[in-house]
Amino acid sequence: MITKWLFKHTDNSSLIVFRIIFGLLCFLESVGAILTGWVNTTLVSPKFTFNFIGLEWLQPLPGNGMYFYYLIMGIFALLVMFGYKYRLGIIGFTLLWAGTYFMQKASYNNHYYLLILLSAIMALQPANKYFSIDAKLNPNIKSISMPQWCKGVFILQMFIVYTYASVAKIYPDWLDTTVMEILMRGKKHYIIVGELLQNKTLHYILAYGGILFDGLIIPLLLYKPTRKVAFILSIFFHLFNSFIFQVGIFPYLSLAFALFFFDPKVIHKLFLKQKPFYKEDALIIPSYKTPFLILFGIYFLIQIGLPLRHNFIKDNVLWTEEGHRLSWRMMLRAKHGIATFKVFDKKTEKTINIKLSDYLTKKQQRLVTTKPDVIWQFAQHLKQSFNTNGQDVSVFVNCRVKVNGKPYKQLINPKTDLANIEWQTFKHSDWILPSKQD
């Protein structure tokens, strides 16, 4: 039954239009990162970057290299948009975007991770079969239909994202609006709406509205009687997020997914009237059926399982951060920390106090005072820097953190030499002190 649904053909207007919007948004993201100074702040100015642990070989290009990197990424996005050498464009964009994501954590964002996944999915899509330069140059590839899995994978992916985002919000500091109050406090300077955003009633509306929207939006879009209302709610929700939280292309990309929920006839009539409409609903079982089902079965098992891993790691993920990334835990907490790093020279037995500004940008300094993995990485960096000068050192950290406005508590065991311990990838690091302390 599932196989028949997956490989039954339907009109491909939604995928063609989505390809154009997707390519345009990826282009704007790439070029915008250069024009807004994001590339300079995140990848050019820092003396070193905090890579994902295990990917230390993945470093920003020297000099102005990252500007060219993002420019090439923008060109790949245009290839996707116009459907010219589509496969080259989407694979190239996916690899470069994944590279820039994994080479730094100072600007970690769930939406950036999502774009990697969506780009990889797009690389498997027959999205250049119509209204593309590829189809014009090679009419043999032209097609007005697609198998239904093409839209199904997007719907399932977004269902997973939204569901986990909704469930993650069901915890005390979100439910009593503590988190929302802190988030909105930082928007007080906004013209006209700044004061309104401090209203307690609005905080409750936004907090509980966020849970309900994330948890129900996909089912509401799938159900025809509620589809239009759900789409209108999506417009307000995502435009609000775009204006208040300035989260790049994600709100507009999320709205573009509505293309896969509406009847193909509606999308065809609105955007591609000149295109012949596919009416046959033919079932075409491809030769790659078995590897396809295995590939996507494994992929979605990982997508479902990965966000659950923090439940199997000791202590609270809000405190330890272990299992936080790649888990759709969006805007859930506000953390502030104070950290001092001391390097102990084993030969001279002298202690050197580290001035963070000598090594890190302001953005990185905020990161290294709250995130245990980044704290460990910086300790490793200090060790390597001193080793270069022939010094054998230990690195100790005194770090206090407050979560969601609560009192400061000790995060790191100040007696642990972080320079000389291994990172625990799959289990809790005992040098991270308990969240519940006497």
Disulfide bonds with the S-S distance in Angstrom:
none
